[in-house]
Each structure stands twice: as C-alpha cells, then as structure tokens.
Amino acid sequence: MTSTAERSASAASAPPRRRRSRLRLRNTLLGWSFILPNFIGFVLLTLIPVITVFYMSLTDWNIFGSSQFLGFDNFIKLAGDKSFHTAFLNTLYFAVLHIPLTIVVSLGLALLLNSKLRGVAFFRTAAFFPYITSIVAIALVWNLLFSPEYGPINQVLGFLGIQNPPGWLTSSDWSMPAVVVVETWRRMGYYMVLFLAGLQTVPRELHEAARVDGANVVQRFFNVTLPALRPTMFFVTVMLTIESLKILDLIIVLTDGGPGQSTTVIAQFIWTKGFEENQFGYASAASVVLFALCLVVTIIQFLWNKRKEN
C-alpha cells in the first residue's frame, strides 16, 4: 500500500517538476544569450590579443617573414636598454605628480559644486567639457598658453615679477610638469562627476550630528566626508593609476616625447619600437612589463584598501 501511494504521489508531482526544469533551462539559455556577445567580444578582442602579446614577447617577430623563438632575450635586452629606463622613470614621475594632483583638484571641484551655488549646472558642465574635447584641440590651445615668448602664462608670471619664467614644453625640466597640468585639467571633470556621485551618498545626519557636537568645516570634512568617500576614492585611485601608467595620446600630440626624452613614457616606447621600427617582439616584451607594473600596483592598492576596511 505504501509503495503504491508513493508512486501515485510521484506521478502527481512529475509535471510541475518538469515545468520547473524547463523554466530553469529556458532562464539559463536566456542568460547565456545576453552575455554571449560580450563574452565573444572579450575572447576575440582581449583574451586572444593578450595571449598573442605574451607569446610575441618571446620571439623576434617583425611583422615581415617568420619569427624565431628567443625565450627571455627581449626582457634581458630591456633590462639593459637606457631608453627603456628613461621611459620607465618618466612614467613613474608622471604618475606620482598626476594622481594626487587630479584627486585634489577633482575633489575640490566636487565639494565646491556640490553646494547650492547659483548656476551650478553651468559650472559642472564647464568643468566636464575638457574631458570630451578633442585631444588635438587641447594640444593646440595649451601649446599657445605655454609659449615662452607670447604665451599668457609666462606673461602673467612676468607681471608678477618672476624673472626668466620657464620654457615649459621646450624645457627638459618643465615639460613633464606642463604635461601633468594639461592632463589634470583634461581629466578633472570626469573624476569630479565620480566624487559628486560619492558625495550624494554621505548621510546628512552625520554632518548634522557633527555640527551639533561643535565640529567645524575642516573637522567635518576629515572625520565625516572623507571616510564616507573611501569606496569612491579607491575606485578613482585605481583608475587614475592605470590611466597614468599607460598615457600616450596627449604626450604624442603635445611634446612627442621631447625635448630629448624628457616626456617619453613606456607606452610611447612601445609605439616607437612596434610601429616605427617594426620590432614587434621587443615592443611586446615592453608591453608585458607595463602590464605587470599595472597589475602589481593595482593589487597593492586592493590589499591596502582591504586592510583599511578591516
């Protein structure tokens, strides 16, 4: 009797179970259909090129003819290449100047434009405008501004009594700071928007409670606003680090790596070796070094942020 009852119950529950299985299968196929185009794009445009670059870094491929497997010879050559050393140090120099300056300027703008100023929408748009402006137009305008003879920047410095103002883009000492200023001006609008979004998540109750406790504006910023912005700050720092380490377009149109090699960075070194000297294997080895540098710095930032959260 018991066995007959169980079989009857199983037969009664079978149709709903099959419907659930079909529904689960349909949802699974639907999900895969959504992610499949992106997955195919990732494999074709990212994964395969990355694997190819890793392989090319071990060869002497020069786009013409066959290639020979060299092992780690390209990396050993990079270790003794003075041009690569210069590009590596210039990249770090640029990142050390650009990352903190962009964070300070962007966060300052976001704090200013987060208040209820008159015409705040116009000022937010004006601050964001350089981010969407053509890089060639930016280079033309800043070349005029930095002109040693008739540029308005040096004219203002001379008016302030500064004798022999720098030559900016024509000076080996001042060319990299000038590039940092232009890149910070170009990026500040984008990161200002990110900080504005982060400021919207800061609870007003915390500010009110701190104000009641007698905290002034500076104390509320460091004890309330800044801790609440930690996730945004982490994201901005990671993005800025990656962008700084692989900067290329602005330097090519603004200084082309000069004067001398004062603004030559790793990405330009890769471009020159690959597309101007047809040393694709050697350029790929430099690309692998740049990838490793970005990866290590990002992992350090993740670990530091995780430690702070704990």
C-alpha positions in Angstrom: 0.0 0.0 0.0 2.8 2.4 1.0 4.7 1.8 -2.3 1.6 2.3 -4.4 0.9 5.6 -2.6 4.5 6.9 -3.1 4.3 6.1 -6.8 1.0 7.9 -7.1 2.4 10.9 -5.3 5.5 10.9 -7.6 3.4 10.7 -10.7 1.3 13.6 -9.4 4.4 15.8 -8.8 6.2 14.9 -12.1 4.5 17.6 -14.4 5.3 20.5 -12.1 8.9 19.3 -11.7 9.3 19.1 -15.5 7.9 22.6 -15.8 10.4 23.9 -13.3 13.2 22.2 -15.1 12.1 23.6 -18.5 11.8 27.0 -16.9 15.2 26.8 -15.3 16.7 25.6 -18.7 15.0 28.5 -20.5 16.3 31.0 -18.0 19.8 29.6 -18.3 19.7 29.8 -22.1 18.3 33.3 -21.9 21.1 34.4 -19.5 23.8 33.0 -21.8 22.2 34.7 -24.8 22.7 38.0 -23.0 26.3 37.5 -22.1 27.4 35.6 -25.2 28.0 38.7 -27.4 30.1 40.3 -24.7 31.9 37.0 -24.0 32.8 36.6 -27.7 34.0 40.2 -27.9 36.1 39.6 -24.8 37.7 36.5 -26.2 38.3 38.0 -29.7 39.4 41.5 -28.7 41.0 41.0 -25.3 41.9 37.4 -24.3 43.4 36.3 -27.7 45.4 39.5 -28.2 46.8 39.4 -24.7 47.9 35.8 -25.1 49.4 36.7 -28.5 51.4 39.6 -27.0 52.7 37.3 -24.3 53.9 34.8 -27.0 55.3 37.6 -29.2 57.3 38.9 -26.3 59.3 35.7 -26.5 60.1 36.0 -30.2 61.8 38.4 -32.7 58.7 38.9 -34.8 59.0 42.0 -37.0 55.7 41.5 -39.0 57.7 40.5 -42.1 58.6 36.9 -42.5 58.7 34.2 -39.9 59.7 34.6 -36.3 62.3 32.9 -34.1 61.7 31.9 -30.5 64.1 33.8 -28.2 63.0 32.9 -24.8 63.5 35.8 -22.3 66.1 37.6 -24.5 63.8 40.5 -25.1 63.3 41.0 -21.4 67.1 40.8 -20.8 67.6 43.4 -23.6 65.0 45.7 -21.9 66.9 45.4 -18.6 70.0 47.0 -20.3 68.2 49.5 -22.6 68.8 53.0 -21.3 65.9 54.4 -23.4 63.5 52.0 -21.7 64.9 53.0 -18.3 64.2 56.7 -19.1 60.7 55.9 -20.3 60.0 53.8 -17.2 61.2 56.6 -14.8 59.3 59.2 -16.8 56.1 57.1 -16.4 56.6 56.9 -12.7 57.4 60.6 -12.5 54.2 61.4 -14.4 52.1 59.1 -12.2 53.5 60.5 -8.9 52.6 64.0 -10.0 49.4 63.4 -11.8 47.5 61.1 -9.4 47.5 63.2 -6.2 47.0 66.5 -8.2 44.0 65.2 -10.0 42.4 63.8 -6.8 42.9 67.1 -5.0 41.6 69.2 -7.9 38.6 66.9 -8.7 37.6 66.5 -5.1 37.9 70.3 -4.5 35.7 71.0 -7.5 33.2 68.4 -6.4 32.9 69.9 -2.9 32.5 73.3 -4.4 29.9 72.3 -7.0 28.0 70.1 -4.5 26.8 73.2 -2.7 23.7 75.2 -3.8 25.5 77.8 -5.8 23.7 79.9 -8.4 24.4 78.5 -11.9 25.9 75.3 -10.5 24.7 73.3 -13.5 26.7 75.6 -15.9 29.9 75.3 -13.8 29.6 71.5 -13.7 29.2 71.4 -17.5 32.1 73.7 -17.9 34.3 71.6 -15.7 33.4 68.4 -17.6 33.8 70.0 -21.0 37.6 69.4 -21.4 37.0 65.6 -20.9 35.0 65.4 -24.2 37.2 67.9 -26.1 39.4 66.7 -29.0 42.9 65.9 -27.8 44.4 67.7 -30.8 42.4 70.9 -30.0 43.7 70.6 -26.4 47.3 70.3 -27.5 47.0 73.3 -29.8 45.5 75.6 -27.1 48.0 74.6 -24.4 50.9 75.0 -26.9 49.8 78.6 -27.2 49.3 79.0 -23.5 52.8 77.6 -22.7 54.6 79.5 -25.4 57.7 81.0 -23.9 57.6 84.2 -26.0 54.0 85.2 -26.2 52.1 82.7 -24.1 49.8 84.3 -21.5 51.1 82.1 -18.7 54.6 83.5 -18.9 53.2 87.0 -19.4 51.4 86.7 -16.1 54.5 85.3 -14.4 56.5 88.2 -15.7 53.8 90.6 -14.5 54.1 89.0 -11.0 57.9 89.8 -11.1 59.2 86.3 -11.9 62.4 86.7 -13.9 63.2 84.2 -16.6 60.0 82.1 -16.5 60.3 78.5 -17.6 60.1 77.5 -21.2 57.5 74.8 -20.3 57.2 72.5 -23.3 60.7 73.4 -24.6 62.4 72.8 -21.3 63.6 69.4 -20.2 62.9 70.2 -16.6 59.5 71.7 -17.0 58.0 69.7 -19.9 56.7 66.9 -17.7 55.1 69.2 -15.1 53.4 71.0 -18.0 52.1 67.7 -19.4 50.8 66.9 -15.9 48.9 70.2 -15.7 47.3 69.6 -19.1 46.3 66.0 -18.3 44.9 67.0 -14.9 42.9 69.8 -16.5 41.6 67.3 -19.1 40.6 64.6 -16.6 39.3 66.7 -13.7 35.7 66.9 -14.9 35.3 63.2 -15.2 36.6 62.5 -11.7 34.6 65.4 -10.4 31.5 63.7 -11.5 32.5 60.5 -9.7 33.2 62.4 -6.5 29.9 64.3 -6.8 28.1 60.9 -7.0 30.1 59.8 -3.9 29.1 62.9 -2.0 25.4 62.2 -2.6 25.8 59.0 -0.5 27.2 60.8 2.6 24.4 60.8 5.2 23.3 64.3 6.1 22.5 63.1 9.6 26.2 62.5 10.2 27.0 66.1 9.2 24.2 67.4 11.4 25.4 65.4 14.4 29.0 66.6 13.9 27.8 70.2 13.6 25.8 69.8 16.9 28.9 68.4 18.5 30.8 71.6 17.6 32.9 70.3 14.6 33.9 72.9 12.1 34.0 72.6 8.4 37.5 71.1 8.2 36.8 68.6 11.0 33.6 67.5 9.3 35.5 67.0 6.0 38.2 64.8 7.5 36.0 62.9 10.0 32.7 62.5 8.1 33.1 63.3 4.4 36.4 61.7 3.6 35.7 58.3 5.4 32.4 58.1 3.6 34.1 58.7 0.3 36.6 55.8 0.7 34.9 53.5 -1.9 34.9 56.3 -4.4 38.4 57.3 -3.6 39.6 53.8 -4.0 37.9 53.5 -7.5 39.3 56.9 -8.6 42.8 56.0 -7.4 42.8 52.7 -9.3 41.5 54.2 -12.5 44.0 57.1 -12.3 46.9 54.8 -11.7 46.1 52.6 -14.7 45.5 55.7 -16.9 48.7 57.3 -15.7 50.8 54.3 -16.4 49.6 53.9 -20.0 49.3 57.5 -21.0 50.2 58.0 -24.7 47.8 60.2 -26.8 48.4 63.5 -25.0 52.2 63.2 -25.0 52.3 62.3 -28.7 50.3 65.4 -29.7 51.8 67.8 -27.1 55.5 67.0 -26.9 56.1 63.8 -28.9 58.3 62.6 -26.1 60.6 65.6 -26.1 62.5 67.7 -25.7 65.1 65.0 -25.8 63.5 62.1 -23.9 62.1 64.2 -21.0 58.5 63.2 -21.6 58.9 59.8 -23.3 56.8 57.2 -21.4 56.6 53.4 -21.7 53.5 53.5 -24.0 55.4 55.7 -26.4 58.4 53.5 -26.2 56.2 50.5 -27.2 54.6 52.5 -30.0 58.0 53.5 -31.4 59.6 50.0 -31.2 56.5 48.4 -32.7 55.0 50.7 -35.3 58.0 52.8 -36.3 60.9 50.2 -36.0 58.9 47.0 -36.7 60.4 45.3 -33.6 57.0 43.8 -32.5 58.6 41.1 -30.4 60.7 43.7 -28.4 57.7 46.0 -28.1 55.6 43.1 -26.9 58.1 42.5 -24.1 57.8 46.1 -23.0 54.0 45.7 -23.1 54.3 42.7 -20.8 56.4 44.8 -18.4 53.8 47.6 -18.5 51.0 45.1 -17.8 52.9 43.6 -14.9 53.5 47.1 -13.5 49.8 48.0 -13.7 48.9 44.6 -12.1 51.3 44.9 -9.2 50.3 48.5 -8.4 46.6 47.6 -8.6 47.0 44.6 -6.3 48.9 46.7 -3.8 46.0 49.2 -3.8 43.4 46.4 -3.4 45.4 45.0 -0.4 45.8 48.4 1.2 42.1 49.2 0.8 41.1 45.8 2.2 43.4 46.3 5.2 41.9 49.8 5.8 38.4 48.3 5.7 39.3 45.6 8.2 
